[in-house]
Amino acid sequence: MGILERILARKKDSASNGSPATPPAPWRTYLVARGDNLWKIAKREYGDANWWYEIFNANRRLIKSPDLVHPGMTLRLP
């Protein structure tokens, strides 16, 4: 089950039982390795390379350009 399906399932469950939605899981971190880019990280972590933009948005203070990630950077993964 992908991240989008988990989010939709969580919303559906909370709507059906009338209780508030559970808080989102805490952020995970990812240490950038040599040869990594946001596309590869998204593919590896979420199974869908199109999620690179979510990683970029979560790390805007650290990443000035989505093309520039360097080994040793610690990224937050939503």
C-alpha positions as CSV (number, residue, x, y, z in Angstrom):
1,M,0.0,0.0,0.0
2,G,1.5,3.3,-1.0
3,I,1.5,6.5,1.0
4,L,-1.4,8.0,-0.8
5,E,-3.6,5.0,-0.1
6,R,-2.6,5.0,3.6
7,I,-3.5,8.7,3.8
8,L,-6.9,8.1,2.1
9,A,-7.6,5.0,4.3
10,R,-6.8,7.0,7.5
11,K,-9.2,9.8,6.4
12,K,-11.9,7.2,5.5
13,D,-11.5,5.4,8.9
14,S,-11.7,8.6,10.9
15,A,-14.8,9.8,8.9
16,S,-16.6,6.6,9.3
17,N,-16.2,6.3,13.1
18,G,-16.7,9.9,14.0
19,S,-13.4,10.1,15.9
20,P,-10.7,12.6,15.0
21,A,-8.0,11.5,12.6
22,T,-4.9,10.1,14.1
23,P,-1.9,12.4,14.1
24,P,0.5,11.9,11.2
25,A,3.5,9.7,11.7
26,P,6.6,11.6,12.8
27,W,9.0,12.7,10.0
28,R,11.6,10.2,8.9
29,T,15.1,11.2,7.9
30,Y,17.2,10.1,5.0
31,L,21.0,10.5,4.7
32,V,21.8,11.4,1.1
33,A,24.4,9.0,-0.4
34,R,26.7,9.5,-3.4
35,G,24.6,9.3,-6.6
36,D,21.3,10.1,-5.0
37,N,18.9,12.6,-6.3
38,L,15.3,13.4,-5.2
39,W,13.8,11.3,-7.9
40,K,15.8,8.2,-6.8
41,I,15.0,8.8,-3.1
42,A,11.3,9.2,-3.8
43,K,11.3,6.0,-5.9
44,R,13.1,4.0,-3.2
45,E,11.2,5.4,-0.2
46,Y,7.6,5.7,-1.7
47,G,7.7,3.5,-4.7
48,D,6.8,6.4,-6.9
49,A,9.5,8.8,-8.3
50,N,6.8,11.6,-8.7
51,W,6.9,12.1,-4.9
52,W,10.3,13.9,-5.3
53,Y,8.4,17.2,-5.1
54,E,7.0,16.4,-1.7
55,I,10.6,15.7,-0.5
56,F,11.7,19.0,-2.0
57,N,8.9,20.9,-0.3
58,A,9.6,19.4,3.0
59,N,13.3,20.4,2.8
60,R,13.0,23.9,1.1
61,R,15.2,25.5,3.8
62,L,18.0,23.0,3.0
63,I,17.6,22.5,-0.7
64,K,17.7,25.6,-2.9
65,S,17.4,23.7,-6.1
66,P,15.9,20.2,-6.6
67,D,18.9,19.3,-8.7
68,L,21.3,20.0,-5.9
69,V,21.4,17.4,-3.2
70,H,24.8,16.4,-1.8
71,P,26.1,13.3,0.0
72,G,25.9,13.8,3.7
73,M,22.7,16.0,3.7
74,T,20.0,14.8,6.1
75,L,16.6,15.2,4.5
76,R,13.2,15.0,6.2
77,L,10.8,12.6,4.6
78,P,7.1,13.4,4.9
